[in-house]
Amino acid sequence: MSVNARVGGAGVAVLELDRPRALNALDLPMVTAVRDALRAWHDDDSVRAVVVRSTSPKAFCAGGDIRAVREAGVLGDDAAVRAYFTAEYGLNLAISDFPKPCTALVDGYAMGGGLGVSVHGSALVATERATLAMPETAIGFFPDIGASWFLPRLPGAVGWYLGLTGARLSGAAAVECGLATHFVPAADLAALEEALTGADGVRPQAVLDRFARPAPPSELAGHREAIARCFTAPDLAGVFHRLAEERADRAWAEETLDALRRASPMSLVATFDVLSSGAAAPSLRDCLATELELACRTAREPDFHEGVRAALVDRDRAPVWTSSLPFPV
Ligand code: QUE
């Protein structure tokens, strides 16, 4: 089994993602195992808090089992696609609704579905080795796992930037923009884990405050104003237009335009729409319901099949999109 679940003597439960050869990409059995553990611990008074960690030094979790979803989508097996996303998004909601502190320790990659099992908890600890991203527009998909709830609620339109471009954030940048709650140096992570799972672990907030360090200056810091200017445009064409017109931060704007031009056009349109819808939605639950329907439709799209092929199956990183933008770029 690729998930280890145990409860320590101090009443702190540990969920360990353990599929290191796939960078802990969450397959359906893993999603189910995590969901079952949380269900058991929900009403178990001997469990006071939960810690989510990874056995892989490279990755907390690289995403969902997007390869299996592609195979089901290519075959037109809608039931299998729906079963996977229903389970995954159900888990995202269960973490958000979990009544006890739930702390994720992110060291290495946390992308897509990996953020789904970390951002919805009460704390997300990131180290200087962490990389956080919602990279779905690069594979013909869209930011899901509740991203239409949390991305539009990040300050300065940074969530729109992250969701549309798939930009990768360092741990420091993730803390700066509000995706992560605490920065802890990787060298202190073992001691933090020991404290969180020991007698002090029933008050994780105090432990986290003790271990947290000021996040070092991040790669994002100099671009926040340009991000806010460009990614508050009222539509996708406006984002392209503002990036093309950006004067104060020209090199960044060019890089960002390149990222958007590499993305699936269909994904950019879907992402702008789902983030707009999520920005006005009343709850994470509503957002996940909307995302579920969009995910089931997207799984049948040629751009999704091509995007996963290029990124994960053939690994040529040269997707040929068949969709196009509804405006000239
Ligand atoms: C976008 C994604 C994913 C991705 C790459 C993207 C994703 C995902 C993986 C992944 C990575 C390594 C593995 C694996 C899957 O990559 O969701 O099985 O070994 O799971 O650009 O959304």
Boltz pocket constraint, residues with backbone or C-beta under 6 A from the ligand:
constraints:
  - pocket:
      binder: B
      contacts: [[A, 21], [A, 22], [A, 23], [A, 25], [A, 26], [A, 62], [A, 63], [A, 64], [A, 65], [A, 66], [A, 67], [A, 111], [A, 112], [A, 113], [A, 135], [A, 136], [A, 138], [A, 139], [A, 141], [A, 311], [A, 312]]
      max_distance: 6.0
